[in-house]
Amino acid sequence: MSWNRSLAGFAALNGATAVALGAFAAHGAEPQVKTLLTTGASYQLVHALLGLTCALWPGAPRLARTAGWLGTAGGLIFSLALAIIGLASLPAFGAVAPVGGVLMIAAWLFVALAAFRSSPSDA
């Protein structure tokens, strides 16, 4: 089976970061910060899994690889923007979070396109 090692590694590091942020949210963050960190960690973890899935997609079409990179990058940007808002009290990073959100949405659309464009023999 062929897989994309770079994407898998990046996705795995995103997963680890998401768990660390979630753990800090659960055990050390103030209530307002906890909500931001929990939300960011949840989105980041889901998109780390999307990245791993795309990295392991058999014969991954370019759309699937792109989806993996968009999802993991978007999850990281979104999560870190929320963390910076909460931990550093820099509300200006509220303008950065939607960038991550757009990347995550694009990732799911690319997955859908890749799935619909796959030939029946690929299944």
Z-matrix of the N, CA and C atoms (Angstrom, degrees):
N
C 1 1.457
C 2 1.527 1 108.66
N 3 1.297 2 115.98 1 133.66
C 4 1.455 3 122.36 2 177.70
C 5 1.526 4 109.22 3 -91.23
N 6 1.307 5 116.01 4 141.96
C 7 1.463 6 119.59 5 178.48
C 8 1.507 7 109.75 6 -146.37
N 9 1.314 8 115.29 7 159.87
C 10 1.450 9 122.23 8 -178.29
C 11 1.531 10 108.06 9 -95.00
N 12 1.331 11 116.41 10 100.55
C 13 1.470 12 121.02 11 -175.73
C 14 1.522 13 112.90 12 -63.74
N 15 1.320 14 117.15 13 -40.06
C 16 1.478 15 119.87 14 -179.08
C 17 1.519 16 110.85 15 -63.35
N 18 1.327 17 116.15 16 -46.52
C 19 1.469 18 120.07 17 179.66
C 20 1.520 19 110.47 18 -65.11
N 21 1.329 20 117.45 19 -42.28
C 22 1.463 21 120.53 20 179.47
C 23 1.527 22 110.55 21 -62.03
N 24 1.329 23 117.64 22 -42.87
C 25 1.458 24 120.78 23 179.11
C 26 1.519 25 112.51 24 -64.48
N 27 1.343 26 115.96 25 -43.56
C 28 1.465 27 120.15 26 178.75
C 29 1.528 28 110.76 27 -63.95
N 30 1.323 29 116.09 28 -41.96
C 31 1.463 30 120.34 29 178.78
C 32 1.529 31 110.93 30 -64.12
N 33 1.333 32 116.50 31 -41.25
C 34 1.460 33 119.78 32 179.49
C 35 1.531 34 111.84 33 -64.62
N 36 1.327 35 116.87 34 -40.83
C 37 1.470 36 119.77 35 176.29
C 38 1.525 37 110.97 36 -64.30
N 39 1.333 38 116.63 37 -36.66
C 40 1.468 39 120.13 38 175.15
C 41 1.521 40 110.41 39 -62.83
N 42 1.325 41 116.45 40 -42.37
C 43 1.465 42 119.66 41 178.30
C 44 1.515 43 111.72 42 -60.52
N 45 1.331 44 116.45 43 -44.02
C 46 1.469 45 120.46 44 178.63
C 47 1.526 46 111.11 45 -62.61
N 48 1.326 47 116.17 46 -42.18
C 49 1.470 48 119.98 47 178.66
C 50 1.530 49 110.82 48 -63.63
N 51 1.310 50 116.12 49 -40.36
C 52 1.475 51 120.27 50 179.20
C 53 1.525 52 111.14 51 -62.35
N 54 1.317 53 116.65 52 -43.60
C 55 1.469 54 119.91 53 178.95
C 56 1.528 55 110.30 54 -64.42
N 57 1.321 56 117.49 55 -41.32
C 58 1.471 57 120.67 56 178.85
C 59 1.531 58 110.96 57 -62.71
N 60 1.328 59 116.90 58 -45.12
C 61 1.473 60 119.46 59 178.60
C 62 1.526 61 111.06 60 -64.65
N 63 1.322 62 116.26 61 -40.79
C 64 1.469 63 119.73 62 178.46
C 65 1.519 64 112.02 63 -64.14
N 66 1.332 65 116.33 64 -39.83
C 67 1.465 66 119.86 65 178.56
C 68 1.531 67 111.08 66 -66.01
N 69 1.328 68 116.20 67 -41.81
C 70 1.461 69 118.83 68 177.05
C 71 1.528 70 110.60 69 -63.13
N 72 1.332 71 116.20 70 -40.18
C 73 1.465 72 120.01 71 178.07
C 74 1.521 73 110.75 72 -60.36
N 75 1.321 74 116.56 73 -40.33
C 76 1.462 75 120.46 74 -177.15
C 77 1.522 76 113.15 75 -74.33
N 78 1.325 77 117.19 76 -29.10
C 79 1.465 78 118.74 77 -170.35
C 80 1.519 79 116.09 78 -119.34
N 81 1.338 80 118.81 79 -11.99
C 82 1.447 81 116.70 80 -174.55
C 83 1.511 82 116.49 81 -141.17
N 84 1.306 83 117.46 82 -1.13
C 85 1.463 84 119.48 83 -173.77
C 86 1.527 85 111.56 84 -99.65
N 87 1.311 86 114.39 85 149.49
C 88 1.461 87 120.60 86 173.86
C 89 1.534 88 108.70 87 -68.51
N 90 1.325 89 118.37 88 157.88
C 91 1.462 90 120.72 89 -174.54
C 92 1.540 91 115.24 90 -52.53
N 93 1.333 92 117.50 91 -43.95
C 94 1.469 93 119.07 92 -178.85
C 95 1.524 94 111.22 93 -66.98
N 96 1.322 95 116.21 94 -39.73
C 97 1.462 96 121.23 95 179.87
C 98 1.531 97 109.52 96 -71.97
N 99 1.315 98 116.53 97 -35.87
C 100 1.467 99 121.68 98 -179.55
C 101 1.526 100 111.20 99 -56.33
N 102 1.309 101 116.86 100 -43.08
C 103 1.463 102 120.88 101 -179.52
C 104 1.531 103 110.90 102 -63.02
N 105 1.312 104 116.96 103 -45.06
C 106 1.465 105 120.37 104 179.22
C 107 1.527 106 111.32 105 -63.19
N 108 1.326 107 116.58 106 -46.55
C 109 1.464 108 120.41 107 -178.30
C 110 1.525 109 111.63 108 -65.62
N 111 1.314 110 116.84 109 -40.69
C 112 1.463 111 120.66 110 179.71
C 113 1.520 112 110.92 111 -64.25
N 114 1.317 113 116.68 112 -44.16
C 115 1.465 114 120.52 113 178.41
C 116 1.526 115 110.45 114 -62.04
N 117 1.315 116 116.55 115 -48.60
C 118 1.463 117 120.44 116 179.96
C 119 1.520 118 112.16 117 -61.28
N 120 1.327 119 116.92 118 -44.43
C 121 1.465 120 120.82 119 -179.47
C 122 1.521 121 111.43 120 -63.76
N 123 1.306 122 117.07 121 -38.65
C 124 1.473 123 120.52 122 179.39
C 125 1.524 124 111.20 123 -63.00
N 126 1.313 125 116.23 124 -48.83
C 127 1.463 126 119.67 125 179.20
C 128 1.529 127 111.03 126 -64.57
N 129 1.311 128 116.11 127 -40.39
C 130 1.464 129 119.45 128 -178.52
C 131 1.529 130 110.88 129 -65.26
N 132 1.315 131 117.65 130 -41.45
C 133 1.461 132 120.60 131 -178.85
C 134 1.530 133 111.17 132 -65.82
N 135 1.319 134 116.78 133 -43.48
C 136 1.468 135 120.02 134 178.07
C 137 1.524 136 110.39 135 -59.86
N 138 1.316 137 116.54 136 -41.21
C 139 1.463 138 119.56 137 -176.90
C 140 1.528 139 112.39 138 -80.03
N 141 1.328 140 117.61 139 -20.75
C 142 1.466 141 119.96 140 169.51
C 143 1.532 142 108.80 141 -66.70
N 144 1.315 143 116.41 142 -41.28
C 145 1.468 144 120.07 143 176.93
C 146 1.523 145 111.54 144 -65.61
N 147 1.320 146 116.64 145 -37.86
C 148 1.466 147 119.87 146 175.22
C 149 1.527 148 109.44 147 -60.23
N 150 1.322 149 117.02 148 -44.66
C 151 1.456 150 120.86 149 179.24
C 152 1.523 151 112.10 150 -61.43
N 153 1.338 152 117.01 151 -42.95
C 154 1.465 153 120.00 152 177.51
C 155 1.526 154 111.16 153 -63.55
N 156 1.311 155 116.45 154 -41.96
C 157 1.462 156 120.47 155 178.79
C 158 1.527 157 110.44 156 -60.23
N 159 1.315 158 116.43 157 -45.39
C 160 1.466 159 120.23 158 179.78
C 161 1.526 160 111.27 159 -67.44
N 162 1.333 161 117.01 160 -34.11
C 163 1.462 162 120.89 161 178.73
C 164 1.531 163 111.03 162 -66.93
N 165 1.323 164 116.59 163 -29.89
C 166 1.464 165 121.51 164 -177.75
C 167 1.524 166 113.24 165 -98.95
N 168 1.329 167 117.71 166 -1.59
C 169 1.471 168 122.87 167 -178.54
C 170 1.529 169 108.47 168 -57.62
N 171 1.327 170 117.73 169 120.34
C 172 1.468 171 120.02 170 -178.67
C 173 1.530 172 111.22 171 -59.35
N 174 1.314 173 116.55 172 126.31
C 175 1.464 174 120.97 173 -179.87
C 176 1.514 175 112.59 174 59.26
N 177 1.316 176 116.46 175 36.29
C 178 1.461 177 123.03 176 -171.93
C 179 1.522 178 113.18 177 -42.65
N 180 1.338 179 115.99 178 117.88
C 181 1.461 180 118.74 179 173.18
C 182 1.533 181 109.65 180 -68.52
N 183 1.307 182 115.69 181 161.06
C 184 1.467 183 120.78 182 -179.08
C 185 1.538 184 110.72 183 -54.99
N 186 1.331 185 117.72 184 -38.75
C 187 1.465 186 120.28 185 179.62
C 188 1.528 187 111.33 186 -60.01
N 189 1.318 188 117.45 187 -39.62
C 190 1.466 189 120.61 188 -179.63
C 191 1.522 190 110.87 189 -68.96
N 192 1.328 191 116.96 190 -42.95
C 193 1.468 192 119.29 191 177.67
C 194 1.524 193 110.35 192 -62.19
N 195 1.320 194 116.02 193 -43.13
C 196 1.467 195 119.87 194 178.55
C 197 1.519 196 110.48 195 -62.40
N 198 1.321 197 116.56 196 -41.53
C 199 1.468 198 120.72 197 178.10
C 200 1.523 199 110.89 198 -58.94
N 201 1.322 200 116.52 199 -42.81
C 202 1.458 201 120.13 200 179.72
C 203 1.520 202 112.43 201 -60.94
N 204 1.326 203 115.73 202 -45.41
C 205 1.466 204 119.99 203 178.94
C 206 1.522 205 111.29 204 -66.75
N 207 1.330 206 117.39 205 -42.65
C 208 1.472 207 120.26 206 179.05
C 209 1.524 208 110.80 207 -62.04
N 210 1.331 209 116.37 208 -44.77
C 211 1.464 210 120.55 209 -177.97
C 212 1.513 211 112.90 210 -64.95
N 213 1.332 212 116.23 211 -45.97
C 214 1.465 213 118.18 212 -178.62
C 215 1.527 214 111.54 213 -69.77
N 216 1.324 215 116.67 214 -40.69
C 217 1.476 216 119.37 215 177.58
C 218 1.527 217 110.23 216 -65.38
N 219 1.322 218 116.64 217 -43.59
C 220 1.461 219 120.34 218 179.72
C 221 1.515 220 111.98 219 -62.85
N 222 1.330 221 116.36 220 -42.79
C 223 1.468 222 120.00 221 178.43
C 224 1.516 223 111.79 222 -62.19
N 225 1.326 224 115.97 223 -41.38
C 226 1.463 225 120.26 224 178.98
C 227 1.527 226 111.25 225 -65.90
N 228 1.312 227 116.97 226 -47.08
C 229 1.472 228 120.62 227 -179.69
C 230 1.529 229 110.62 228 -60.95
N 231 1.328 230 116.40 229 -46.91
C 232 1.461 231 121.20 230 -179.18
C 233 1.528 232 110.53 231 -61.25
N 234 1.324 233 115.82 232 -49.31
C 235 1.457 234 120.34 233 -177.40
C 236 1.524 235 112.20 234 -63.62
N 237 1.320 236 116.92 235 -45.85
C 238 1.465 237 119.42 236 -179.65
C 239 1.525 238 111.85 237 -67.07
N 240 1.321 239 117.40 238 -35.31
C 241 1.468 240 119.62 239 176.86
C 242 1.527 241 110.26 240 -61.29
N 243 1.339 242 116.40 241 -45.36
C 244 1.470 243 118.98 242 178.64
C 245 1.528 244 111.08 243 -65.55
N 246 1.324 245 117.25 244 -38.32
C 247 1.467 246 120.36 245 178.93
C 248 1.528 247 110.93 246 -64.00
N 249 1.321 248 116.78 247 -41.75
C 250 1.468 249 120.24 248 179.61
C 251 1.522 250 110.50 249 -67.07
N 252 1.323 251 117.03 250 -39.00
C 253 1.472 252 120.14 251 176.39
C 254 1.520 253 109.71 252 -58.09
N 255 1.330 254 116.48 253 -47.42
C 256 1.458 255 120.33 254 -175.46
C 257 1.515 256 114.30 255 -77.37
N 258 1.324 257 117.07 256 -46.37
C 259 1.464 258 120.16 257 -172.83
C 260 1.521 259 113.50 258 -81.72
N 261 1.330 260 116.39 259 -34.46
C 262 1.469 261 119.51 260 -177.57
C 263 1.529 262 112.04 261 -103.87
N 264 1.307 263 116.42 262 1.21
C 265 1.477 264 121.44 263 -178.94
C 266 1.525 265 111.40 264 52.26
N 267 1.319 266 115.19 265 48.72
C 268 1.465 267 121.26 266 178.39
C 269 1.530 268 109.25 267 -116.74
N 270 1.330 269 116.08 268 83.11
C 271 1.467 270 119.51 269 -176.72
C 272 1.527 271 114.02 270 -62.11
N 273 1.326 272 118.35 271 -16.43
C 274 1.467 273 120.55 272 178.41
C 275 1.524 274 111.35 273 -61.10
N 276 1.333 275 117.21 274 -23.68
C 277 1.462 276 120.05 275 178.43
C 278 1.531 277 111.91 276 -71.22
N 279 1.327 278 116.40 277 -4.66
C 280 1.457 279 120.51 278 171.67
C 281 1.518 280 111.23 279 -61.99
N 282 1.319 281 116.91 280 -22.89
C 283 1.468 282 121.15 281 177.23
C 284 1.522 283 111.51 282 -79.43
N 285 1.330 284 118.03 283 -16.96
C 286 1.465 285 121.96 284 -179.22
C 287 1.531 286 110.86 285 -87.56
N 288 1.317 287 117.26 286 -35.03
C 289 1.468 288 121.15 287 -176.48
C 290 1.534 289 113.11 288 -53.93
N 291 1.331 290 119.79 289 -42.44
C 292 1.466 291 118.92 290 179.50
C 293 1.533 292 114.01 291 -62.88
N 294 1.319 293 116.94 292 -25.59
C 295 1.466 294 119.57 293 175.81
C 296 1.529 295 108.71 294 -61.76
N 297 1.325 296 116.19 295 -46.75
C 298 1.456 297 120.42 296 176.43
C 299 1.518 298 111.91 297 -61.32
N 300 1.322 299 115.90 298 -40.16
C 301 1.462 300 120.23 299 178.73
C 302 1.515 301 112.86 300 -62.14
N 303 1.310 302 116.76 301 -42.86
C 304 1.471 303 120.88 302 178.27
C 305 1.524 304 110.40 303 -63.76
N 306 1.326 305 117.37 304 -41.16
C 307 1.465 306 120.60 305 178.08
C 308 1.529 307 111.22 306 -63.00
N 309 1.333 308 117.13 307 -40.12
C 310 1.458 309 120.19 308 178.94
C 311 1.525 310 111.62 309 -65.96
N 312 1.318 311 116.79 310 -42.38
C 313 1.472 312 120.30 311 177.10
C 314 1.523 313 109.94 312 -62.11
N 315 1.323 314 116.77 313 -45.08
C 316 1.470 315 120.42 314 178.91
C 317 1.521 316 110.62 315 -59.82
N 318 1.325 317 117.05 316 -38.96
C 319 1.463 318 120.49 317 179.70
C 320 1.522 319 111.26 318 -58.63
N 321 1.315 320 116.47 319 -46.28
C 322 1.473 321 119.61 320 -179.39
C 323 1.527 322 111.11 321 -66.21
N 324 1.313 323 117.21 322 -35.90
C 325 1.467 324 119.75 323 176.83
C 326 1.525 325 110.94 324 -66.52
N 327 1.330 326 116.89 325 -37.67
C 328 1.465 327 120.64 326 177.27
C 329 1.531 328 110.59 327 -66.47
N 330 1.336 329 117.52 328 -37.88
C 331 1.465 330 120.35 329 176.36
C 332 1.530 331 109.53 330 -61.68
N 333 1.318 332 116.09 331 -44.73
C 334 1.468 333 119.41 332 179.22
C 335 1.525 334 110.81 333 -60.97
N 336 1.322 335 117.01 334 -45.51
C 337 1.470 336 120.08 335 178.41
C 338 1.527 337 111.16 336 -60.99
N 339 1.320 338 116.63 337 -43.48
C 340 1.463 339 120.21 338 179.65
C 341 1.526 340 110.84 339 -61.92
N 342 1.322 341 115.76 340 -40.65
C 343 1.468 342 119.63 341 -179.87
C 344 1.527 343 111.34 342 -66.69
N 345 1.321 344 116.91 343 -43.21
C 346 1.455 345 120.14 344 -178.42
C 347 1.524 346 112.40 345 -71.72
N 348 1.327 347 116.93 346 -26.90
C 349 1.458 348 120.58 347 -179.14
C 350 1.528 349 112.98 348 -86.49
N 351 1.328 350 116.62 349 -13.03
C 352 1.458 351 119.98 350 178.58
C 353 1.523 352 109.23 351 -65.52
N 354 1.314 353 114.95 352 140.37
C 355 1.459 354 118.64 353 178.81
C 356 1.522 355 109.53 354 -77.46
N 357 1.334 356 117.69 355 152.51
C 358 1.476 357 120.05 356 -179.69
C 359 1.528 358 112.71 357 -57.44
N 360 1.328 359 117.85 358 -27.04
C 361 1.471 360 120.14 359 178.96
C 362 1.521 361 112.41 360 -71.81
N 363 1.341 362 117.73 361 -15.28
C 364 1.462 363 121.98 362 178.28
C 365 1.513 364 111.95 363 -76.65
N 366 1.326 365 117.62 364 -16.64
C 367 1.465 366 121.60 365 -174.74
C 368 1.505 367 112.56 366 -75.54
